[in-house]
Each structure stands twice: as C-alpha cells, then as structure tokens.
Amino acid sequence: MKSLNLRDALIVTTRSLLNSPLIDEIKKLTGNPMVMRGPSQHTPKEELDELMNRIEGKSVISVGGGSVIDSIKISFPRLHVAIPTTLSGAEHTSVAGYTEGGLKVSVNVKPPDVVILDPWVLSFTPKSLLVTTSFRALDHAIEANYSVKATPFTDALALKGYEYLVDCLENENFGLCQIGSWLSSLSFQYAGRGLSHVFGYVFGPAFGIPHGVTSCISLVQAIKFNGIFKIPNVVESLEGILRKYDITEKLSKYTTLENALKYAKVFADLTNKSENPKKITIEDAENFIKSVY
C-alpha cells in the first residue's frame, strides 16, 4: 500500500464494517485515513451523488461488496484499491450499476487500479452472504456460457470459474470462491448477461432483494426456461447447493404476486435487450415470475 503513495486515501466501506477489526487493520497500514460509509445495497442514485461529491480527486480504498465497489468505480477516483468482502465480483469488471427510478442502470466505467483478494477478509462476512454472492458469481459464469456473445475465450473463463465455485461451495473453501468469482466476472464482462441477471436488475431494487439472493431465486428457472444445458448436470448441482445451505427463498417473501406481475413488461423488454439466448414475450415473463414466486 505504501508503494501506491496513499497518504491522502479515503476508506469507503459498508455500515457493518465501519468499526470492525478489518477496517482498523487497513487504517494502520495506510496512515489512519478517514473512513466513511458507502451507499446501501443497489446503490441508490441519491446516495451515489452524495458520495461522488465527497471523493472527487481522492484516492479511495473500497472495502465491501458490489454496491460499495460499484459506487467508487462510477465516482472515478484518482486511484482505486478494491478489497472485496463478498464474492459477487464487481471488482473485476468495467461495468457498474446504480438504482434510479426503481430500476438498475448499468454504465461503463474504469475498473479498480488494484484488487486485493485475501481469504482472511471473508472471515468478517456472514456465511449466508458469502453463499448467496457465490451463487451470483455462478450466475455470471452460466449466463456467459449460454450468452449469444459467448466465444471459446469466454467459455474457458466461465467453465473454469463455474468449476471453482461449485468446488468451493461444496467444500466451503471460500478462498477458492474468490478465484472462481474472478474468472466468472471476466466471462460476464465479455459475454454479457441473460434472463436471471435481468431478473435481479428489475426485482432486486423494486423489492429490496439482495443481489445474491435474486440469483438464488431465479438462476435455476432461467436455465430451465432457456433450455440450454451446456454444462453437464448444472441444474442438479445448483439445486444441491441450495439444499446444502437451506436456501429456500422465493419472490413471495418480498412482495405479492400482483405487484410482481406489474413488472412483466419491463422484465421482458430488458431481457430481449440482453444477451439472453431466447427472446421472451410478456406472457413468458409473467409465467417466469409465477415460476419463481
């Protein structure tokens, strides 16, 4: 860290880590810089605007999950060091998202200048969050693999990322998940997103569902809907992971079916603008919503 000359660095982190030993350790290494809380989940536009005003022209160390890391990427700091504490993989891509008007907005940005992956950091994250964000990383790999923009290069990244992620979740080796998330994020960067990701972009902000949980709700059904099984036994493997960690959440936990169905048109429209291999109608979107409800 000293080699980066971060004497005026600002630490941006999540509320849960503000007073943690992890932040205390990073402060010791970097000359006791100021620490501030970053935006909440899904990065609401108003919170992002406030953050951008405070970090303009500064070097920033982001410590947290996708919302914190994405918010710094969008804010274009002088220099950005990312220390991810979840496994969603935002630190590896040049796209970032925020929420405006209840929907996810994606923008092209510069990725972090430095990424530090350390399994010790994950010890400060609840296991449930590590599991659900690992499932989000699996979403990256699988949807990149069946994307209309998939290539042999992205397939290599996606398939190896998938292999590492399944191995780490079956054996609870979350350090291995950091590598799987890295590879999966790169495959997603180049090949794009599909039905399950769009589900998260629409229904996550609308009903306050965490990123990782949206993938737990939608990914298996998205694979079945698209009917493309390029990865052997993929549905069985994912369903086994969900059973292992007792993840049984459905959309019904967060809203009524009537409210969810109001988003069928925007869900269909955004899916058809994505790299999903199958176009969908509004009726298809309604049936998908019902299948995950």
Secondary structure, DSSP 4 states (H G I P E B T S, - for coil): -GGGT-TT-EEEE-GGGTTSHHHHHHHHHTTS--EEE---TT-BHHHHHHHHHHHTT-EEEEEESHHHHHHHHHH--SEEEEEESSSS-GGG-SEEEEEETTEEEEEE-PPPSEE---GGGGGGS-HHHHHHHHHHHHHHHHHHHTSTT--HHHHHHHHHHHHHHHHHHHHT-HHHHHHHHHHHHHHHHHH---HHHHHHHHHHHHHT--HHHHHHHHHHHHHHHHT---STTHHHHHHHHHHHTT----GGGTS-HHHHHTTHHHHHHHHHTTT-SS---HHHHHHHHHHH-
